[in-house]
Amino acid sequence: MVSVLLIGMGKFGRELGERLLGMGDEIMIVDKDEDTIDALASRYTNALIMNCMVIDNLRTLDIPSYDVCVVAIGDDFQASLEIASNLKDLGAKRVVSKASTEIQRKFLMRAGADEVIYPDRDVAEKLAVTLNSANVVNFIELDAEHAIFEIETPKKWLKKRLIDINPRGKYGMNILTVKKGNNVIATVDGNYVFEEGDLIVVFGNTEAILRFTNKK
């Protein structure tokens, strides 16, 4: 369980809040709109109507006591920028901010954000990958060149051992694990034989794996 200060309860903030609630986290939600907080307050232990652009208001929240502060404001970049900066000035352990563009990300990082996320871009990128590669079940980008993919086992791999397929040498892919229904095989050695229905979790160069899945 982590303690979270969640600032900005628009669409993204609400979705994030619901996920955090489901994980049993301790959440303080804050928004300057009274109607928004009134509608959500019953769902959360702590809810506050506040203009977080005023640093004296933030001081009342004991910022260092939170494990993470999330600035989920999407329609006012200036506000997001100032709040991220103020949070760090007040001793925030970790600040995560929402951005829409690379320029916004750069400014937020300069202002003190520890992490900047692009919800719209991330969703669009994942959809683009799955639309172009029917065998890709899931996709997590790690950096500009590398990613983790969950893909269906190629038919030509069925009934063959991992060591004979040699995915690292032939395709530049590292097999991290294999999922068999609801079970996960934590350690996959060279003698593992792939079966129908196996989902493989692989790590490697994004473009190389996409080429492989498209050919598959």
C-alpha positions, 0 to 999 in steps of 0.5 A: 500500500502506498499513500498518494496525493492525487491532484486533478480529478478529471477523466484520467484522475478518476480512472487512476483513483479507481485503480488505486482504490482497488489496490488498497492504497491510501489516497487524498484527492484534490480538485479546485472544483467543488462539484467534482469533489462533492461527487467523489468524496464518498469514495475516498477517505480524504477529499479536499477542494483546493486551488493547488497553484497557491503554494500556501494551500499545498503547505497545509497538506504535509507534502513529504508525508505522501509516497507519491504526488500525482499531478493529473491535470490535463487541460491547464499546462501552466497549472500542472507546471507550477504545481509540480514545481511547488510540490518539489519545493515542499519536499515531495518524495516523488512527483508524477505529472501528466503531459500531452506533448514532448515539449510539456514533458521537458518543461515538467522535468525541468520543474522537478517532476520525477516522472512524466506520463502520456496516457493518450500517446501510450494508449494510441501506441499500444493500439497501433502495435496490436492493430499491426501485429495480430499476434501481439497480446500486450506491449510495454515500452521500456525506452525508445528502442526496447519493449516487452511483448506478450505474444502468441507462440508461433505455430512453427515453434510448437513441439520444439525445445527453446534451445533448438529455436534459439530466439535470442540468436535468430530474432534478438528476443529474450524469453522472459516467461511463458503463460499457460492459461492462469499459470506463469512458468517463472523459469523457462530453461532450454529444454522447455517445449512449447505447446498450443495456447502458450503465450510467451513474454519476450524482451528485445528491440521493438522494431525487431520484434514487430518485424518478427510478429508481422512475419509470423 
